[in-house]
């Protein structure tokens, strides 16, 4: 498709758009230099123009959300890569971090259990149970 386009039509496209189309058509990944060389061939740019514009091309790739730089230094389309997020892993990691963050002081607080506070809590439950049977009455019922 790119090879079939006229140079005039190609010149209307941005370098990143041409790069996107190139990677999509060829189903490949490429490093910055090789990818820009292919773009220069399509546009008929010489070596001097290649040297002048490759920095801007690299910046365009790095700021575009359509491209991803792979570990091997090659560029690919972000659409070809998905991110899998496992919610269970996230919760496991946060629980592990919480466990790691416990220090001796936290553990000693748990050991200083106060029996009186337990009795107070039981008393509060009894009081709450007594109030659960109360109802709201209006003034007439109150007078009777």
Secondary structure, DSSP 8 states (H G I E B T S, - for coil): -TTTS-HHHHHTS-HHHHHHHHHHHHT--B-HHHHHHHHHHHHT--HHHHHHHHHHHHHHHHH-TTEEE-TTS-EEEGGG------HHHHHHHHHHHHHHH--HHHHHHHHS--HHHHHHHHHHHHHHHHHTT-----HHHHH-
